[in-house]
């Protein structure tokens, strides 16, 4: 009897070992074969030189008009008047509705059965004044980093199609806002108007994600990250009395925040799809773990936290410290949390319950914005955007992402179930860095491809 039990244990152990070996081999094969077959690097060399130069000069006329978020309405009036001069076909073929300093352009001809498409961009900026100039094939000035450049690309695409007497295959609406950097009331008012009129759109495109250099995420190829949703955001005030070294207790609590488990990378089902898409372009070692997340989830999170810092920002809640003020009686600090795909304000505060008690800290939720609806990658609008990217840029890969750092832009999902947050303007890593520190610039070739992207959407999106 005892010998029989030993034999059964040996057989069971052998079966388990063979099963583990089989799983390991399957994981190796997945890592070996689920990968990008070639390196794809974006090429803007085929841009038409004359058109690129023309775009720079035309955009310069708009950038020369200083539309700071804090300027008086006169500046925005001059901007709209310049649009009439530079875009006569849009002026003739679109109805314009002015909502405060913002504007909505709607095509006069409505085609039955055609998709309803909305383009949205803002033209204001909050950065300090920057000299406007064209140098080495690039335009420098406020608004050249997205905002005016994106708006220009949309308008130029429409004007080009109309000037060639070609039909728009969609029912198009273009939204231009002037308070995106301040109150953001413009978008709210415009969306309210759409709701009152019963307007619903098959596709909305606004700024958000874009084309990233390989080094940004530790990849080999360029990727167009297509924003399909935005996570939530909350502003929380943490406070304590100055008694019993209150300022010191508050500072220690704030210093320890990033090290709590709540702010480590999390991989939930919403984050799995983009992670697997990006993993195809990573070295074999990373593919082995990222393509088999059910088995190696914890190890994959550790790799992301330690080696892929930019990627980690897509997968974990961000802490944005604001102001800390101390008086004779109280000390308080405000923090903005930009949530990961799996977090809410309740999750974060629950995770902080022990350190809050430890340091004697009180909290008050001052602002809480819920996450947006997630656009399905199976919608016709998403497929059209993805195909347009491939047709125009050709040499790059695409991946859907849920954004964690623009959580104020969620208004349009009230009027569409397909909101894409993507800018086709390509900014190299250096331009991204410069733009972040107030030295904005865009190349003529980037404008050329962005205009072609919007032309592709307008001419190929023919069914809902």
Secondary structure, DSSP 8 states (H G I E B T S, - for coil): -HHHHHHHHHHHHHHHHHHHHHHHHHHHHHHHHSS-SS------TTS-HHHHHHHHHHHHHHHTS--BTTS-HHHHHHHHHHHHHH-HHHHHHEEEEEETTEEEEEES---TTS-EEEEEEE--B-S-----EEETTEEESTT-SSTHHHHHHHHHHHHHHHHTT---SSEEEEEEES-TTTT-HHHHHHHHHHHHHT--BSEEEEEEE-EE-HHHHT-SS-EEEEEEEE--EEEEEEEEESTTTHHHHHHHHHHHGGGSGGGS----HHHHHHHHHHHTTS-HHHHHHHTTHHHHHHHHHHHHHHH-HHHHTTTS-EEEEEEEEE-SSEEEEEEEEE--TT--HHHHHHHTHHHHHHHT-EEEEEEEE-------TTSHHHHHHHHHHHHHH-S-EEEEEEESS-TT--GGGGSBS-EEEE------HHHHHHHHTT--EEEHHHHHHHHHHHHHHHHH----
